[in-house]
Amino acid sequence: MTEVPHVPVMLERCLEALAPLEDRWFVDGTFGAGGHTRALLARGAKVVAIDRDPTALAHAHALDADLRTAGVADPRERFRFVAGNFRDLADHLRAVGLEAVDGVLLDLGVSSMQLDEGPRGFAFRHDGPLDMRMSGAGPSAADLIRDADVADLAAWLHKYGEERHSRRLAHAIVAARDEAPIETTGRLVEILQRAYPPGPRRDHPARRTFQALRIVVNDELGALEAGLHAAVDALTPGGRIAVLAYHSLEDRVVKHALRDRADVEARTKRPLEATESEIDANPRARSAKLRLAVKVATGGDPT
């Protein structure tokens, strides 16, 4: 059996939230290394897994091989992998011959594996190309920094990074790029560290800027809002959607999207947070917030 690179965030409580039923189809909209998918399969569910990161394909092949080793003659009867964005969930389900599913799981943001891969450019603690593209397509973070003016950069850092010093940092970035292109994470971190006001601080000076650029590069919040509505639309009555968010911007989108629809009922008034044991198992769980909602008939009661 192939070993999963890390322990999935809040795994047991995600399974409790989804309550997977044997031989019913569920969606893992952010497959990654396949930890949540493997757990759903172990509970007897069938899974359509989606991921736009090209590196996820190798983990999907490994899972397919493990199913064959376990005696599943045709793994496609239990597991389907789709390379794509969960915002296009309806299209992905049609592509595999499904119209509705009994549950959807979304584990948002950047994965531990992406953060650990310096050449991907997601992490301010690893030097590498300033990329940040989850799919490998479209403009990179270096492209955005090269082309954006001060006003756009400041707006991104303020809106998507919730950075208090957004204008100061935007001016520093533009001044530095006028001297030489900013093409690596290491150079951007140096610029931000020099520009950041002195004094005690809780976060690394680059953390919020890197978050903001990553969100813009991948249109993460736009994809999230579209994906949430597509997920609810795809659920059978009584079907469940569970979402793991990692910062306030994501959690706000999830909260409002699920609250504002008449055909879902929130089952978590406040998001569930990780226990100390869950944080010990995966430190990324420290900032995780889990929300659950159930599909209901419009104007009716949940099944």
ZAMARGU-4260 file (C-alpha; in steps of 0.2 Angstrom, whole numbers, plus 5000, padded with zeros to 4 digits):
<rodrens>
0) 5000/5000/5000 | 5007/5017/4995 | 5011/5028/5010 | 5002/5045/5010 | 5015/5059/5012
5) 5006/5067/5027 | 4992/5065/5039 | 4976/5074/5032 | 4969/5088/5042 | 4956/5084/5054
10) 4953/5067/5045 | 4941/5058/5057 | 4930/5074/5060 | 4929/5076/5041 | 4923/5058/5040
15) 4911/5061/5054 | 4904/5076/5045 | 4902/5068/5028 | 4895/5051/5035 | 4900/5041/5020
20) 4888/5028/5014 | 4894/5012/5006 | 4894/5011/4987 | 4888/5030/4986 | 4898/5043/4976
25) 4907/5057/4985 | 4918/5071/4978 | 4935/5075/4985 | 4937/5092/4977 | 4955/5095/4982
30) 4963/5077/4980 | 4981/5082/4984 | 4990/5066/4989 | 4974/5057/4991 | 4973/5055/5010
35) 4955/5060/5012 | 4950/5050/4997 | 4959/5034/5004 | 4949/5036/5020 | 4932/5038/5011
40) 4936/5023/5000 | 4941/5013/5016 | 4923/5017/5023 | 4916/5009/5007 | 4912/5025/4998
45) 4915/5028/4980 | 4925/5044/4976 | 4927/5056/4961 | 4943/5066/4965 | 4948/5082/4957
50) 4964/5092/4957 | 4971/5105/4946 | 4989/5102/4952 | 4998/5091/4939 | 5008/5083/4953
55) 4992/5075/4960 | 4991/5063/4945 | 5005/5053/4951 | 4996/5050/4968 | 4980/5046/4958
60) 4990/5032/4948 | 4997/5026/4965 | 4979/5024/4972 | 4973/5016/4957 | 4987/5003/4958
65) 4983/5000/4976 | 4965/4996/4973 | 4970/4984/4960 | 4982/4976/4972 | 4968/4975/4984
70) 4958/4965/4972 | 4947/4978/4964 | 4946/4972/4946 | 4941/4989/4939 | 4946/5003/4950
75) 4935/5015/4940 | 4920/5008/4947 | 4926/5015/4964 | 4938/5029/4960 | 4939/5042/4947
80) 4952/5056/4945 | 4949/5071/4936 | 4962/5084/4932 | 4954/5101/4934 | 4947/5114/4945
85) 4933/5111/4957 | 4924/5127/4951 | 4919/5116/4936 | 4912/5102/4947 | 4896/5100/4936
90) 4907/5097/4920 | 4918/5085/4929 | 4903/5075/4935 | 4896/5074/4918 | 4912/5068/4911
95) 4912/5053/4922 | 4893/5050/4920 | 4886/5056/4936 | 4873/5069/4939 | 4873/5069/4958
100) 4883/5064/4973 | 4880/5061/4992 | 4894/5072/4998 | 4908/5084/4994 | 4924/5088/5003
105) 4934/5104/5000 | 4951/5105/5008 | 4956/5123/5003 | 4972/5133/5001 | 4989/5127/4997
110) 4994/5109/5002 | 5009/5104/5013 | 5017/5096/4998 | 5016/5112/4988 | 5024/5122/5002
115) 5038/5110/5004 | 5043/5111/4985 | 5054/5126/4983 | 5053/5126/4964 | 5034/5129/4965
120) 5037/5146/4973 | 5023/5145/4986 | 5033/5146/5002 | 5043/5161/5008 | 5054/5150/5018
125) 5061/5141/5003 | 5071/5150/4989 | 5065/5146/4971 | 5056/5153/4956 | 5042/5165/4960
130) 5029/5154/4953 | 5014/5150/4964 | 5003/5142/4950 | 4993/5127/4956 | 4990/5121/4938
135) 5006/5127/4931 | 4996/5137/4918 | 4993/5156/4916 | 5003/5171/4923 | 5015/5167/4938
140) 5018/5178/4953 | 5033/5185/4945 | 5023/5190/4930 | 5010/5199/4941 | 5024/5208/4951
145) 5032/5213/4934 | 5016/5220/4927 | 5006/5227/4941 | 5006/5245/4946 | 5008/5251/4964
150) 4989/5253/4966 | 4985/5236/4961 | 4999/5228/4971 | 4993/5238/4987 | 4975/5233/4984
155) 4980/5214/4982 | 4990/5214/4998 | 4977/5223/5008 | 4962/5213/5001 | 4969/5196/5000
160) 4983/5197/5013 | 4975/5208/5025 | 4991/5217/5026 | 4992/5233/5036 | 5007/5240/5027
165) 5001/5236/5010 | 5005/5252/5002 | 5022/5253/5010 | 5027/5236/5004 | 5019/5239/4986
170) 5030/5254/4984 | 5046/5244/4990 | 5042/5230/4977 | 5040/5242/4963 | 5056/5252/4968
175) 5066/5235/4968 | 5059/5229/4952 | 5065/5245/4943 | 5083/5240/4948 | 5081/5222/4943
180) 5067/5209/4939 | 5060/5200/4955 | 5060/5182/4949 | 5064/5172/4965 | 5055/5170/4982
185) 5071/5173/4991 | 5073/5191/4983 | 5055/5195/4986 | 5057/5190/5004 | 5073/5201/5006
190) 5063/5216/4999 | 5049/5213/5011 | 5060/5211/5026 | 5069/5227/5022 | 5053/5237/5019
195) 5043/5231/5034 | 5042/5242/5049 | 5053/5238/5064 | 5046/5231/5080 | 5038/5216/5087
200) 5027/5206/5076 | 5018/5189/5076 | 5020/5184/5058 | 5034/5183/5046 | 5035/5200/5036
205) 5032/5190/5019 | 5018/5179/5025 | 5003/5190/5021 | 5011/5196/5004 | 5014/5178/4999
210) 4996/5173/5003 | 4989/5188/4993 | 4999/5184/4978 | 4995/5166/4978 | 4976/5170/4979
215) 4977/5182/4965 | 4988/5170/4954 | 4976/5156/4956 | 4959/5166/4958 | 4956/5155/4974
220) 4942/5165/4981 | 4933/5166/4964 | 4935/5147/4962 | 4929/5144/4979 | 4913/5153/4977
225) 4909/5145/4961 | 4914/5128/4968 | 4903/5130/4983 | 4888/5133/4973 | 4892/5119/4960
230) 4895/5107/4975 | 4878/5111/4983 | 4869/5110/4966 | 4877/5092/4964 | 4871/5085/4981
235) 4857/5073/4983 | 4844/5078/4996 | 4852/5075/5012 | 4869/5076/5004 | 4883/5084/5014
240) 4896/5097/5010 | 4911/5099/5022 | 4924/5112/5019 | 4941/5115/5028 | 4947/5133/5027
245) 4963/5140/5033 | 4961/5159/5034 | 4947/5172/5037 | 4945/5176/5019 | 4941/5158/5014
250) 4930/5155/5029 | 4920/5170/5026 | 4916/5165/5008 | 4911/5148/5014 | 4900/5155/5028
255) 4891/5167/5017 | 4889/5155/5002 | 4881/5141/5013 | 4871/5153/5024 | 4863/5162/5009
260) 4856/5147/5000 | 4839/5141/5004 | 4843/5123/4999 | 4856/5120/5012 | 4856/5120/5031
265) 4872/5124/5041 | 4876/5111/5054 | 4890/5121/5061 | 4885/5137/5068 | 4903/5141/5072
270) 4917/5132/5063 | 4925/5117/5071 | 4943/5120/5075 | 4957/5107/5077 | 4961/5098/5094
275) 4979/5098/5100 | 4981/5080/5095 | 4975/5084/5077 | 4988/5098/5077 | 5001/5086/5083
280) 4997/5075/5069 | 4998/5089/5056 | 5003/5106/5061 | 4994/5114/5047 | 4978/5110/5056
285) 4982/5124/5068 | 4973/5137/5057 | 4960/5125/5050 | 4941/5129/5052 | 4929/5115/5047
290) 4911/5119/5042 | 4897/5107/5037 | 4880/5109/5028 | 4867/5097/5022 | 4856/5099/5007
295) 4838/5101/5009 | 4823/5103/4998 | 4819/5121/4996 | 4806/5126/5010 | 4807/5108/5017
300) 4816/5099/5031 | 4833/5090/5030 | 4832/5072/5027
</rodrens>
